[in-house]
Amino acid sequence: MGKRVQKLEGGDSWVAVSVFGGTVLLLSWGSQNCGIAVISEKEKKELLAGSKQTPPIVNALKSSISGAELTGVCQLNRDRIIRLTFTKIIGAGFSNTRHLTLEMMERYSNLIFTDENETILETAKHIHPADNRFRSVLPGHHYSMPPEFNGIPLEDWLRDPTSDTLRSVAGFGKKLLEKLSEVEVERAARLLDGFYKNETDTSLYTPQKIKNYLTVLPELLEGASPLPDAAVSDTGHLTVMSPIADVSIQRRRKAVTDQIRREIVRRERQIKDIEKLLYEEDADKYKKYGDALVANSWQITPGAREASVTYWDGDGNEIRDTVPLDPRLSAAKNAASYYAKYKKIISARERAVKILAKVKEELDDLREQYAIVMSMDDPESLALVEEELGIKVVKNPKNGRKKTAAPLPPHKRFDLGYALVFAGLSSRGNRYVTFKLASPGDIWFHARGVPGSHVILRFTSTPTEEERDKAIRFCASLAAKYSRNGGSPGQRVDYTLRKFVSPIRGGEANVTYRNFSSIAAGNWDLERH
């Protein structure tokens, strides 16, 4: 409250209102994530990176409330409707007021922008009379609320609380009231007494889940699951931010894997074509045709389309064959044509052998990268791979030009306090962390038998036995997570000193290693780091 709007952005079914101080209000009308949450600038940028389109209402908001002050927030009729009021000074002591109303009703959710007279300026969803006989929600129309819930006001029920009337209390979800009807009516009244009081201390409330229903109550209900390390202010992330972020991650990951998959298919076709050239095309046949034509040129009729010739194979056996001819050429020139074709195939084969090795290396790299990307569930890792693949153009914020310095191969860095951990996020990233960053005494990790990330553990101080064990388990979990099995239970991870790791081409790790130990990986402490 009292802060000015600095920026307005949006994507798909949400709008982000950035105010001075780094706070961002995320308003979503998505059917599976309707609601409002306070998020960070970093989280907003991650959502924007994964959005496909900008909703039209964003432009209307930019022109009207940029620079305006947030002067009011209220819930309308204790319904699932939040209204934000913005006031903007327009000069000479005059100001105008704008309202941004978020209706959170699952598939009927909407974001409606109105002026001080409740006239609709723009909406996220236009509701026409043919779609809804109760109300129309269109620019130029007066804003009317959805039908009100029939029920008993909370204050009236608290004066005479009974189990029979509990499910009729207005302003609460049916699932919550059903759960509360299972406890003593006195306890239910005590739990509901704090709602809708301005002096309520929200820090005393416990966020909890009842199956898929999220709520906050002073006490944990029977059968409800507490939300670990969560406060009331974090529930917006769980219900609004996280679902949008998950969709964004899935969309970005699909774009990356689709591109990698296309490159894999292209390399597979190249290999097939090259192997056909190497093993199916009979180059020696053309040389023999040329030799036979030279030896039998005296008996070949000019203008003939074919010639019956005799030649001898490598074992001295006589071979009679029919050689196709170009009737426009003499026997000598037909022979020269076959010699040229023979030389062309031989020369192409020499080049193809080198190209085939290179294409097979690229295919191995792409398959390894595909396995790593499929396991990614965080925007930072995806952004590094997107940059490497050229999916996202990185610009210099000062002059808008592309960066001139080549970015480092994609990899992640973790600081455990007493140790540093590096994880490759592609084949280039794997080679970088293993053969550029790592020292001979660092510990190298890789999931056994599957393509995946190379993980390097470097202790920056002498660890205790407990610290060493924790670091090894963390690195093993990381190697398993960024592998084709994605951290499946029971995945074995091999580890050894970096000095025992040597590069090779082929195989699931593109390395060979010795003197190793192994450990069954779990998801140990990955979330915390």
C-alpha positions in Angstrom: 0.0 0.0 0.0 1.2 3.5 -0.8 3.8 2.4 -3.4 3.8 3.5 -7.0 3.5 1.2 -10.0 6.8 0.9 -11.7 6.1 -1.6 -14.5 3.3 -3.7 -15.9 3.9 -7.0 -17.7 2.0 -10.1 -18.4 1.8 -13.5 -20.1 -0.9 -16.0 -21.0 -3.4 -15.7 -18.2 -1.6 -13.5 -15.7 -0.5 -9.9 -15.1 2.5 -8.8 -13.0 2.3 -5.3 -11.3 5.7 -4.2 -10.2 5.9 -1.5 -7.6 8.9 0.4 -6.3 10.9 -1.5 -3.8 11.2 -4.8 -5.8 7.7 -6.1 -4.9 5.6 -7.7 -7.7 1.9 -8.5 -7.4 1.0 -11.5 -9.6 -2.6 -11.6 -10.6 -3.8 -14.8 -12.3 -7.1 -15.7 -13.8 -6.0 -19.2 -15.0 -8.6 -21.9 -14.2 -6.1 -24.0 -12.3 -4.1 -21.2 -10.6 -6.5 -18.3 -10.1 -5.5 -15.9 -7.3 -3.0 -13.3 -6.3 0.5 -13.6 -4.9 3.5 -11.5 -4.0 6.6 -12.6 -6.0 10.1 -11.4 -6.7 11.5 -9.7 -9.8 13.5 -12.9 -10.5 10.4 -15.0 -10.4 8.6 -12.6 -12.7 11.4 -12.8 -15.3 11.3 -16.6 -15.2 7.5 -16.5 -15.8 8.0 -14.1 -18.7 10.6 -16.3 -20.3 8.1 -19.2 -20.4 5.0 -17.3 -21.6 3.7 -17.6 -25.1 1.7 -14.4 -25.5 0.9 -11.1 -23.8 -2.8 -10.6 -22.8 -4.4 -7.4 -24.3 -5.4 -6.1 -20.9 -1.7 -5.4 -20.2 -1.6 -2.5 -22.7 -4.7 -0.9 -21.1 -3.1 -1.1 -17.7 0.2 0.3 -18.9 -1.4 3.4 -20.2 -3.6 4.0 -17.1 -1.9 2.9 -13.9 1.8 3.2 -14.7 3.1 5.6 -12.0 -0.1 5.4 -10.1 -0.2 4.7 -6.3 -1.8 1.6 -4.8 -4.3 3.2 -2.4 -6.7 0.4 -1.6 -7.1 -3.4 -1.4 -10.4 -5.0 -0.4 -12.4 -8.2 -0.7 -15.9 -7.7 -2.2 -18.9 -9.2 -0.4 -16.6 -11.7 1.2 -16.6 -13.5 -2.1 -13.6 -14.7 -4.1 -13.1 -11.2 -5.5 -10.2 -8.9 -4.7 -10.2 -5.3 -5.8 -7.0 -3.1 -6.1 -7.5 0.6 -6.2 -4.9 2.9 -7.9 -4.8 6.7 -7.7 -2.8 8.8 -10.2 -2.0 12.5 -9.9 -2.6 14.1 -13.3 -1.7 17.7 -12.4 -3.0 20.8 -10.8 -4.2 18.9 -7.8 -6.4 16.6 -9.9 -6.3 12.8 -9.8 -8.1 9.8 -11.3 -8.9 6.5 -9.8 -8.8 3.1 -11.4 -9.9 -0.3 -10.0 -8.4 -3.7 -10.9 -10.8 -6.4 -9.9 -9.7 -10.1 -9.8 -12.5 -12.6 -9.7 -11.1 -16.0 -8.6 -13.7 -18.5 -9.7 -11.7 -21.3 -11.4 -12.7 -21.5 -15.0 -14.9 -18.4 -14.6 -12.0 -16.3 -13.3 -11.5 -12.9 -14.8 -9.5 -9.7 -14.4 -11.6 -6.5 -14.9 -10.2 -3.0 -15.2 -12.7 -0.2 -14.4 -12.7 3.6 -13.9 -14.0 5.4 -10.8 -17.6 5.1 -12.0 -17.3 1.3 -12.3 -17.3 1.5 -16.1 -15.3 -1.3 -17.6 -12.2 -0.2 -19.5 -10.9 -3.6 -20.4 -11.2 -7.3 -19.2 -9.0 -10.3 -19.5 -12.1 -12.3 -20.7 -15.0 -10.7 -22.5 -18.3 -12.1 -21.4 -21.1 -11.6 -24.0 -24.9 -11.8 -23.3 -25.0 -15.0 -25.3 -22.5 -16.6 -23.0 -23.9 -15.5 -19.7 -27.5 -14.5 -19.1 -26.8 -13.0 -15.7 -24.3 -10.4 -16.7 -22.2 -9.0 -19.5 -18.6 -8.1 -18.9 -17.5 -5.9 -21.9 -15.6 -2.6 -22.3 -18.1 0.3 -21.9 -20.5 -1.6 -19.7 -21.0 -1.0 -16.0 -19.3 -3.6 -13.8 -21.7 -6.0 -12.1 -20.6 -8.6 -9.7 -21.2 -12.3 -10.0 -24.3 -13.7 -8.2 -23.8 -13.5 -4.4 -23.7 -16.6 -2.3 -26.7 -17.2 -0.2 -25.7 -17.9 3.4 -25.5 -16.8 7.0 -23.1 -13.9 7.8 -20.2 -15.2 10.0 -21.0 -12.7 12.8 -24.6 -13.9 12.9 -23.6 -17.6 13.1 -21.0 -16.9 15.8 -23.7 -15.4 18.0 -25.6 -18.7 17.9 -23.2 -21.4 16.5 -24.9 -24.8 15.7 -23.7 -27.8 13.7 -26.9 -27.7 11.5 -26.2 -24.2 10.2 -22.4 -24.4 10.0 -22.4 -25.4 6.3 -24.5 -22.4 5.4 -22.0 -19.8 6.6 -21.2 -17.4 3.8 -17.6 -16.5 2.8 -16.0 -20.0 3.2 -15.5 -22.8 0.8 -17.8 -25.8 1.0 -14.9 -28.3 1.5 -13.6 -26.3 4.5 -17.1 -26.1 6.1 -17.6 -29.8 5.5 -14.3 -30.5 7.4 -15.2 -28.1 10.2 -18.6 -29.8 10.6 -16.7 -32.9 11.7 -15.4 -31.2 14.9 -17.2 -29.9 18.0 -19.2 -26.8 17.2 -17.4 -24.8 19.9 -14.0 -25.6 18.4 -15.3 -24.7 14.9 -16.5 -21.3 16.2 -13.1 -20.7 17.8 -11.3 -21.5 14.6 -13.5 -19.2 12.5 -13.7 -16.3 15.0 -10.5 -14.7 13.7 -11.5 -14.4 10.1 -12.5 -10.9 8.7 -11.0 -9.1 11.7 -8.4 -6.5 10.8 -6.5 -7.0 14.0 -6.0 -10.7 13.3 -2.4 -11.7 13.7 -1.8 -13.9 10.7 1.5 -15.3 12.1 -0.6 -17.3 14.5 -2.3 -19.2 11.6 -1.1 -22.5 10.3 -1.2 -23.1 6.5 -2.5 -26.6 5.8 -3.8 -28.9 3.1 -7.0 -30.9 3.4 -6.5 -33.2 0.4 -6.3 -30.6 -2.4 -7.9 -27.8 -0.5 -5.5 -25.2 1.0 -6.5 -23.1 4.0 -5.1 -21.4 7.1 -6.4 -22.0 10.6 -5.2 -21.3 14.1 -4.9 -25.1 14.6 -4.1 -28.1 12.5 -7.3 -30.0 11.7 -7.4 -33.8 11.9 -6.4 -35.3 8.5 -4.8 -32.1 7.3 -1.2 -31.8 6.2 0.9 -28.9 7.5 2.9 -27.0 4.9 6.5 -27.3 5.9 8.5 -24.1 6.5 5.6 -22.1 5.2 3.9 -18.9 6.4 0.5 -17.4 5.5 2.2 -15.2 2.9 3.7 -18.2 1.1 0.3 -19.7 0.2 0.1 -17.5 -2.9 3.2 -19.2 -4.2 1.7 -22.6 -3.7 -1.7 -21.8 -5.3 -0.8 -19.2 -7.9 3.0 -18.9 -8.6 4.0 -22.6 -8.6 1.4 -23.9 -11.1 2.2 -21.1 -13.5 5.9 -21.8 -13.1 5.4 -25.5 -13.6 3.6 -24.9 -16.9 6.4 -22.4 -17.9 9.1 -25.0 -17.1 7.3 -27.7 -19.1 6.8 -25.4 -22.1 10.4 -24.3 -22.1 11.8 -27.8 -21.6 9.6 -29.1 -24.4 11.0 -26.4 -26.7 14.5 -27.3 -25.8 14.0 -31.1 -26.1 12.1 -30.7 -29.4 15.1 -28.8 -30.9 17.6 -31.4 -29.6 15.4 -34.2 -30.9 15.3 -32.6 -34.3 19.1 -32.4 -34.3 19.3 -36.1 -33.2 17.1 -37.1 -36.1 19.2 -35.1 -38.5 22.4 -36.7 -37.3 20.8 -40.2 -37.5 19.8 -39.5 -41.2 23.3 -38.2 -41.9 24.9 -41.4 -40.5 22.5 -43.6 -42.5 23.4 -41.7 -45.8 27.1 -41.8 -45.1 27.1 -45.5 -44.2 25.1 -46.2 -47.4 27.9 -44.4 -49.4 30.6 -46.4 -47.5 29.1 -49.9 -47.6 26.4 -50.0 -50.4 28.0 -48.2 -53.3 30.3 -50.6 -55.2 33.1 -48.3 -56.3 35.3 -51.2 -57.6 32.6 -52.0 -60.1 33.0 -48.7 -61.9 36.8 -49.2 -62.1 36.3 -52.6 -63.6 33.8 -51.2 -66.1 36.4 -48.6 -67.2 39.2 -51.2 -67.5 36.9 -53.5 -69.5 35.9 -50.7 -71.9 39.5 -49.8 -72.5 40.5 -53.4 -73.2 37.5 -54.0 -75.5 37.1 -50.7 -77.2 38.0 -52.1 -80.6 34.8 -54.2 -80.7 32.4 -51.6 -79.3 30.0 -50.2 -81.9 29.7 -46.4 -81.8 26.3 -45.2 -80.6 25.6 -48.4 -78.6 23.7 -48.2 -75.3 25.5 -51.1 -73.8 28.4 -53.4 -74.4 29.2 -57.0 -73.5 32.7 -57.2 -72.1 35.0 -59.7 -70.5 37.3 -59.0 -67.5 39.0 -61.0 -64.8 38.4 -60.7 -61.0 41.1 -60.7 -58.3 41.2 -64.5 -58.2 41.8 -64.7 -62.0 38.3 -65.8 -62.9 36.8 -64.7 -66.2 33.8 -62.5 -65.8 31.4 -61.6 -68.6 29.2 -58.6 -68.0 27.0 -56.0 -69.7 28.2 -52.4 -69.2 25.7 -49.5 -69.7 27.0 -46.8 -72.2 26.2 -43.2 -73.0 25.5 -43.5 -76.8 26.7 -40.0 -77.3 30.3 -40.8 -76.1 33.0 -43.0 -77.6 34.2 -46.1 -75.8 37.2 -44.2 -74.4 35.1 -41.4 -73.0 32.6 -43.8 -71.5 35.6 -45.5 -69.8 36.8 -42.1 -68.6 33.4 -41.4 -67.1 33.5 -44.6 -65.1 37.0 -43.9 -63.9 35.8 -40.4 -62.8 32.9 -41.9 -60.9 35.2 -44.4 -59.2 37.6 -41.6 -58.1 34.7 -39.5 -56.9 33.3 -42.3 -54.7 36.8 -43.1 -53.3 37.4 -39.5 -52.5 34.0 -39.1 -51.0 34.6 -42.2 -48.8 37.8 -40.7 -47.4 35.9 -37.6 -46.4 32.9 -39.6 -45.3 35.0 -41.6 -42.8 36.1 -38.4 -41.1 32.6 -36.9 -41.2 31.0 -40.1 -39.9 33.2 -40.0 -36.8 32.4 -36.4 -36.2 28.6 -36.9 -36.7 28.6 -39.9 -34.4 30.4 -37.8 -31.7 27.7 -35.1 -32.2 25.0 -37.7 -31.9 26.4 -39.0 -28.6 26.6 -35.4 -27.3 23.0 -34.7 -28.3 21.7 -37.9 -26.7 23.5 -37.0 -23.5 22.2 -33.5 -23.5 18.6 -34.8 -24.2 18.8 -37.0 -21.1 20.1 -34.1 -18.9 17.4 -31.6 -20.2 14.6 -34.1 -19.6 15.5 -34.1 -15.9 15.6 -30.3 -15.6 12.9 -28.6 -13.5 14.4 -25.3 -12.7 14.5 -22.1 -14.9 18.2 -21.3 -14.3 19.4 -24.6 -15.8 17.0 -24.3 -18.8 18.2 -20.7 -19.4 21.8 -21.9 -19.7 20.9 -24.6 -22.2 18.6 -22.2 -24.1 21.5 -19.8 -24.5 23.8 -22.6 -25.8 21.3 -23.7 -28.3 20.5 -20.2 -29.4 16.8 -20.4 -28.3 17.2 -17.3 -26.3 19.2 -14.3 -27.6 21.2 -12.8 -24.8 21.6 -9.0 -25.2 23.8 -6.5 -23.6 21.5 -4.3 -21.5 23.6 -1.2 -22.2 23.6 -1.2 -26.0 21.1 -3.9 -26.9 23.7 -5.8 -28.9 24.6 -9.5 -28.6 27.3 -10.4 -26.2 30.7 -10.6 -28.0 32.3 -12.9 -25.5 31.3 -16.6 -25.9 29.4 -17.8 -22.9 30.8 -20.6 -20.8 29.5 -24.1 -21.5 26.3 -24.6 -19.5 26.9 -25.8 -15.9 25.7 -25.2 -12.4 27.7 -24.2 -9.3 26.7 -25.0 -5.7 28.4 -23.6 -2.6 28.1 -25.9 0.4 30.1 -23.6 2.6 33.0 -26.1 3.0 32.9 -27.3 -0.6 32.1 -26.3 -4.2 30.1 -28.5 -6.5 30.0 -28.2 -10.3 27.4 -30.0 -12.5 27.6 -30.1 -16.3 24.3 -29.4 -18.1 25.3 -30.6 -21.6 28.1 -32.5 -23.2 30.1 -29.3 -23.6 29.3 -28.5 -20.0 30.4 -32.0 -18.9 33.7 -31.7 -20.7 34.2 -28.2 -19.2 33.6 -29.2 -15.6 35.6 -32.4 -15.8 38.6 -31.4 -17.9 38.8 -27.6 -17.4 37.4 -26.8 -14.0 38.3 -29.9 -12.1 41.7 -30.5 -10.4 43.2 -34.0 -10.2 42.3 -34.3 -6.5 38.6 -33.3 -7.0 36.0 -36.1 -6.8 34.1 -36.9 -10.0 30.5 -38.4 -10.1 28.3 -39.9 -12.8 25.2 -42.0 -12.8 26.1 -45.6 -13.7 25.0 -46.9 -17.1 23.0 -43.9 -18.3 23.7 -40.6 -20.0 23.8 -37.7 -17.6 25.7 -34.9 -15.9 29.3 -35.0 -14.7 29.4 -33.7 -11.2 32.6 -32.4 -9.5 33.1 -32.1 -5.8 35.9 -29.8 -4.5 36.5 -29.3 -0.8 37.6 -25.8 0.0 38.5 -26.7 3.6 39.2 -29.9 5.4 35.8 -31.5 6.0 34.6 -33.4 9.0 33.5 -37.0 8.4 29.9 -35.9 8.5 30.5 -33.0 6.1 32.3 -35.3 3.7 29.5 -37.9 3.8 26.8 -35.1 3.2 28.7 -33.7 0.3 29.1 -37.1 -1.4 25.4 -37.9 -0.9 24.5 -34.5 -2.3 26.7 -34.9 -5.4 25.4 -38.4 -6.0 21.8 -37.1 -5.8 22.7 -34.4 -8.2 24.3 -36.8 -10.7 21.3 -39.1 -10.5 18.8 -36.2 -10.9 20.5 -34.9 -14.1 20.6 -38.3 -15.7 18.3 -40.2 -18.0 16.7 -41.9 -15.1 16.0 -38.6 -13.4 16.9 -39.7 -9.9 14.9 -42.9 -9.9 15.1 -44.8 -6.6 18.0 -47.1 -6.4 20.1 -45.4 -9.2 23.7 -46.2 -8.6 26.3 -43.4 -8.9 30.0 -44.1 -9.4 32.6 -41.7 -8.0 36.3 -41.5 -8.2 39.1 -38.9 -8.1 39.3 -36.7 -11.2 42.8 -38.0 -12.0 41.4 -41.4 -12.7 39.0 -40.1 -15.4 40.1 -40.1 -19.1 38.2 -38.8 -22.1 37.0 -41.3 -24.8 34.4 -41.1 -27.5 31.2 -43.2 -27.1 29.6 -44.7 -24.1 27.2 -43.2 -21.7 29.7 -40.8 -20.1 32.2 -40.3 -23.0 34.9 -41.1 -20.4 36.6 -44.1 -18.9 37.4 -44.2 -15.2 38.9 -46.5 -12.6 39.5 -46.9 -8.9 35.9 -46.0 -8.3 33.3 -46.5 -5.6 29.5 -46.4 -5.9 26.5 -45.2 -3.9 22.8 -45.5 -4.2 21.5 -42.0 -4.8 18.5 -40.3 -3.3 17.0 -36.8 -3.4 19.2 -35.8 -0.4 19.0 -32.1 0.3 18.6 -31.0 -3.3 15.7 -28.6 -2.6 17.7 -26.7 0.1 20.6 -26.1 -2.3 
